[in-house]
Amino acid sequence: MSRIAYFGPQGTFTEQAARALAGGEELIPVETVRLAMTAVREGEADAACVPIENSVEGVVPTTLDALSESTPLVAVAEHILPVHFSVLTRRGGGDIKTVASHPHALAQVREWLEANLPGAHPVASSSTSAAAVGVLEGHFDAAVCAPVAVEHYDLEVLATEVGDVSDAATRFLLVRPPGELPEPTGADRTSVVAAAVNRTGTLAELLTALADRGINLTRLDARPTRSNFGEYRFFIDFEGHVAEPRILDALTALRRHCRNLRFLGSHPRADGTRTTIQPGAGNDDFVDAAVWADAVRKGDLA
């Protein structure tokens, strides 16, 4: 049985995502995203489930940074989880003066709290489950949690299906050490992190390498390298799979324009969206062009 580390403790949305991604595998909760990846890098776990982006609050910077540092890991699967919260309190608890949760969670229920618990003071915690533990221990009066939290903590449900945005969702990744990748499906996502040279036009060059090959971008984020002020890493997601000739051609072009390019994986998209293929940018077009170029090189143009 494989061991899957996830950003815990028990009762988080990440646990729900890990259940969906890992099936009946052994789940190991750890305190931070970085420690989940460290467990994989040090052989204490076979894979890690980590959040990568939220439709309301955007990317998870800690995950991006941890993917770009230390020993490489690659994403082999993803899961998109609808985000609806439960508000938990102590059984028989009194007035609610403090409501704790992870900052991302608090941001997604701000309007609900103002309307339903106007006198409560929001308090940031390291995770939604840590907030639940704080309620149990008497540090807070209520916690905004993942619905699964009530399975682990002896608390009372004050409200369910809470959230200011009805269709909010978080995307999670299952990451492993480099090795055999999932087979291409026609509805795939490839991810890289590019450390580009700090000069005029660098980002435009990276995007042009994709655009010239008809490759559709699905996400672009920048994070500081933390080595030199003003230098950034670019995290790029785009449609397609590295097994496709056009994607491999794009990766070689990106590599030429980067000080360092780290491959973060190719895997099926959780939403099943098929890859967009523009005229003249299909895999057969790239294969035919390569065959023609090889014939030119050999002088075989009869």
VMD Tcl script that draws the C-alpha trace (Angstrom):
set ca {
  {0.00 0.00 0.00}
  {1.30 3.46 -0.93}
  {1.67 6.19 1.68}
  {0.23 9.58 0.77}
  {1.26 12.60 2.84}
  {-1.13 15.53 2.88}
  {-1.40 19.00 4.37}
  {-3.19 18.27 7.63}
  {-4.10 17.79 10.33}
  {-7.09 15.52 9.83}
  {-10.31 17.18 8.80}
  {-9.02 19.54 6.11}
  {-10.10 20.01 2.50}
  {-6.74 18.51 1.57}
  {-7.74 15.29 3.32}
  {-10.92 15.22 1.23}
  {-8.85 15.71 -1.93}
  {-6.33 13.07 -0.85}
  {-9.16 10.58 -0.38}
  {-10.33 11.27 -3.93}
  {-6.84 11.08 -5.45}
  {-5.39 8.22 -3.42}
  {-8.38 5.90 -3.09}
  {-7.68 3.32 -0.38}
  {-4.02 4.23 0.12}
  {-2.64 5.07 3.57}
  {-3.04 8.79 4.31}
  {-0.46 10.55 6.50}
  {-1.35 14.04 7.80}
  {1.55 16.49 8.23}
  {1.60 20.05 9.54}
  {2.54 22.01 6.39}
  {2.60 21.79 2.61}
  {6.39 21.92 2.66}
  {6.60 19.01 5.13}
  {4.27 16.94 2.94}
  {6.71 17.31 0.04}
  {9.70 16.74 2.32}
  {8.16 13.43 3.39}
  {8.19 12.34 -0.26}
  {11.71 13.62 -0.92}
  {13.05 11.76 2.13}
  {11.24 8.51 1.32}
  {8.79 8.70 4.23}
  {5.85 8.86 1.80}
  {5.32 7.77 -1.78}
  {3.36 10.87 -2.83}
  {1.91 14.07 -1.42}
  {-1.43 15.78 -1.89}
  {-1.15 19.59 -1.80}
  {-3.37 22.54 -2.76}
  {-2.20 24.53 -5.78}
  {-4.88 27.15 -6.48}
  {-8.26 28.41 -5.33}
  {-10.84 30.02 -7.61}
  {-11.41 32.85 -5.12}
  {-8.03 33.46 -3.47}
  {-5.73 32.41 -6.33}
  {-2.56 30.34 -6.11}
  {-1.08 28.85 -2.94}
  {2.40 30.49 -2.75}
  {3.80 27.91 -0.32}
  {3.08 25.11 -2.78}
  {4.68 26.97 -5.68}
  {7.82 27.69 -3.66}
  {8.11 24.11 -2.38}
  {7.79 22.73 -5.93}
  {10.59 24.96 -7.21}
  {13.09 24.11 -4.47}
  {15.10 21.06 -3.40}
  {14.78 17.69 -5.17}
  {12.33 17.78 -8.11}
  {8.83 16.37 -7.74}
  {6.28 16.02 -10.54}
  {2.48 16.16 -10.54}
  {0.83 12.96 -11.78}
  {-2.82 13.77 -11.02}
  {-5.08 16.61 -9.95}
  {-8.46 16.98 -8.27}
  {-10.84 19.93 -8.19}
  {-12.83 20.10 -4.96}
  {-15.88 22.34 -4.50}
  {-15.30 24.47 -1.41}
  {-18.23 24.81 0.98}
  {-17.51 25.30 4.66}
  {-19.07 24.20 7.92}
  {-19.05 26.39 11.02}
  {-18.38 24.30 14.13}
  {-18.80 25.20 17.80}
  {-18.39 23.45 21.15}
  {-21.40 21.43 22.24}
  {-23.57 23.60 24.42}
  {-21.30 26.56 23.75}
  {-22.40 30.11 24.53}
  {-21.96 33.38 22.68}
  {-19.63 33.35 19.69}
  {-17.05 36.12 20.07}
  {-14.20 34.61 18.04}
  {-14.23 32.62 14.78}
  {-11.00 30.98 13.68}
  {-9.83 29.47 10.39}
  {-7.09 29.54 7.77}
  {-6.81 33.02 6.17}
  {-7.97 31.68 2.78}
  {-11.08 30.23 4.41}
  {-11.87 33.41 6.33}
  {-11.62 35.40 3.10}
  {-14.20 33.12 1.48}
  {-16.80 33.50 4.25}
  {-16.32 37.17 5.11}
  {-19.79 38.24 3.96}
  {-21.47 35.27 5.68}
  {-19.76 36.09 8.98}
  {-20.76 39.76 8.75}
  {-24.38 38.79 8.13}
  {-24.71 35.89 10.58}
  {-22.10 36.51 13.31}
  {-21.62 40.29 13.15}
  {-20.10 40.54 16.63}
  {-17.53 37.76 16.15}
  {-13.86 38.57 15.70}
  {-12.08 36.52 12.95}
  {-8.79 34.91 13.99}
  {-6.28 33.35 11.58}
  {-5.04 29.80 12.21}
  {-2.52 27.56 10.46}
  {-5.29 25.38 8.99}
  {-9.04 24.90 9.16}
  {-8.52 21.84 11.34}
  {-6.18 23.69 13.68}
  {-9.09 26.09 14.20}
  {-11.33 23.15 15.15}
  {-8.75 21.96 17.67}
  {-8.61 25.49 19.06}
  {-12.36 25.42 19.61}
  {-12.12 22.09 21.41}
  {-9.39 23.47 23.64}
  {-11.37 26.61 24.42}
  {-9.17 29.10 22.55}
  {-11.90 30.07 20.06}
  {-15.68 29.96 20.08}
  {-16.20 28.74 16.51}
  {-14.21 27.39 13.57}
  {-14.77 27.62 9.83}
  {-13.82 24.12 8.60}
  {-14.07 21.58 5.84}
  {-17.22 19.45 6.23}
  {-15.05 16.37 6.89}
  {-13.76 17.97 10.12}
  {-16.89 16.96 12.04}
  {-15.85 13.30 11.52}
  {-12.68 13.90 13.54}
  {-13.60 16.48 16.18}
  {-16.40 16.31 18.74}
  {-18.00 19.61 17.80}
  {-21.48 20.82 16.95}
  {-22.43 22.01 13.45}
  {-23.75 25.57 13.59}
  {-24.06 25.95 9.80}
  {-23.19 24.06 6.62}
  {-22.76 24.93 2.92}
  {-21.25 28.26 3.99}
  {-19.42 30.42 1.45}
  {-19.67 33.80 -0.23}
  {-19.06 32.34 -3.71}
  {-21.36 29.43 -4.53}
  {-19.09 27.79 -7.11}
  {-15.76 28.26 -5.29}
  {-13.30 25.41 -5.81}
  {-9.71 24.45 -5.02}
  {-7.40 22.45 -7.26}
  {-5.08 19.91 -5.61}
  {-2.07 18.04 -6.99}
  {-0.73 14.58 -6.30}
  {3.06 14.84 -6.59}
  {5.66 12.06 -6.72}
  {9.38 11.69 -7.45}
  {10.21 11.84 -11.19}
  {9.52 8.62 -13.07}
  {6.94 7.17 -15.37}
  {4.25 9.71 -16.25}
  {0.54 9.14 -16.85}
  {-0.32 8.37 -20.46}
  {-1.65 11.28 -22.56}
  {-5.44 11.46 -22.75}
  {-6.08 14.42 -25.05}
  {-7.24 16.42 -22.02}
  {-3.92 17.02 -20.25}
  {-2.01 19.74 -18.44}
  {1.76 20.31 -18.43}
  {3.47 22.48 -15.81}
  {6.92 24.05 -15.61}
  {8.73 26.64 -13.51}
  {11.04 28.91 -15.47}
  {13.87 30.91 -13.95}
  {14.45 33.42 -16.71}
  {17.27 35.87 -17.27}
  {16.39 39.31 -15.88}
  {16.32 41.40 -19.06}
  {13.85 43.15 -21.33}
  {11.49 40.83 -23.19}
  {12.25 37.61 -21.32}
  {8.65 36.83 -20.37}
  {7.48 37.70 -23.87}
  {9.98 35.18 -25.26}
  {8.64 32.44 -23.00}
  {5.03 33.11 -23.95}
  {5.93 33.39 -27.64}
  {7.54 29.94 -27.50}
  {4.12 28.58 -26.58}
  {2.02 30.84 -28.80}
  {4.11 30.05 -31.90}
  {3.28 26.38 -31.40}
  {-0.43 26.98 -30.87}
  {-0.27 25.96 -27.21}
  {-2.96 27.37 -24.92}
  {-1.81 28.81 -21.58}
  {-3.97 27.88 -18.57}
  {-2.10 29.63 -15.74}
  {0.80 32.04 -15.25}
  {2.17 33.15 -11.88}
  {5.36 34.83 -10.74}
  {7.22 34.29 -7.47}
  {10.44 36.01 -6.34}
  {13.56 33.86 -6.47}
  {14.50 35.19 -2.99}
  {18.11 35.45 -4.12}
  {18.26 38.78 -5.98}
  {15.70 41.56 -5.64}
  {13.60 41.92 -8.78}
  {14.26 38.38 -10.07}
  {11.30 36.04 -10.47}
  {10.40 32.47 -11.29}
  {7.48 31.99 -13.66}
  {5.09 29.12 -13.02}
  {3.41 28.17 -16.29}
  {0.61 25.68 -16.93}
  {-0.48 24.90 -20.46}
  {-2.59 22.42 -22.36}
  {-0.99 19.22 -23.64}
  {1.32 16.38 -22.60}
  {5.09 16.06 -22.83}
  {4.62 12.86 -24.87}
  {3.25 15.04 -27.71}
  {5.85 16.26 -30.27}
  {4.53 19.84 -30.18}
  {4.80 20.02 -26.37}
  {8.29 18.54 -26.36}
  {9.29 21.06 -29.03}
  {7.93 23.87 -26.86}
  {9.84 22.64 -23.81}
  {13.13 22.65 -25.73}
  {12.41 26.23 -26.85}
  {11.60 27.29 -23.28}
  {14.82 25.69 -22.07}
  {16.85 27.81 -24.49}
  {15.36 31.00 -23.07}
  {15.76 30.10 -19.38}
  {18.56 30.12 -16.88}
  {16.83 27.06 -15.44}
  {13.66 25.20 -16.44}
  {12.09 22.67 -14.09}
  {9.50 20.23 -15.42}
  {6.63 19.86 -12.93}
  {4.65 17.15 -14.69}
  {2.09 16.21 -17.35}
  {-1.19 14.68 -16.21}
  {-4.91 14.50 -17.06}
  {-6.96 17.59 -16.27}
  {-9.53 17.08 -13.54}
  {-12.16 19.04 -15.47}
  {-11.70 16.88 -18.58}
  {-11.29 19.90 -20.89}
  {-9.90 18.70 -24.22}
  {-6.73 20.27 -25.56}
  {-7.28 23.04 -28.09}
  {-5.47 22.29 -31.37}
  {-5.03 25.18 -33.79}
  {-4.67 24.61 -37.56}
  {-1.08 23.76 -38.42}
  {-0.18 23.12 -34.75}
  {-1.19 19.48 -34.38}
  {1.25 16.74 -33.48}
  {1.17 15.38 -37.04}
  {2.19 18.82 -38.31}
  {5.24 18.82 -36.04}
  {6.16 15.25 -37.05}
  {5.80 16.05 -40.77}
  {7.91 19.18 -40.38}
  {10.63 17.21 -38.58}
  {10.65 14.54 -41.29}
  {10.92 17.21 -43.97}
  {13.76 18.99 -42.12}
  {15.62 15.68 -41.75}
  {15.27 15.07 -45.48}
  {16.70 18.54 -46.17}
  {19.64 17.80 -43.90}
  {20.33 14.53 -45.75}
  {19.89 16.11 -49.18}
  {17.09 13.64 -49.88}
  {14.58 15.93 -51.64}
  {13.69 13.93 -54.72}
}
mol new
graphics top color blue
foreach p $ca { graphics top sphere $p radius 0.5 }
foreach p [lrange $ca 0 end-1] q [lrange $ca 1 end] { graphics top cylinder $p $q radius 0.2 }
display resetview
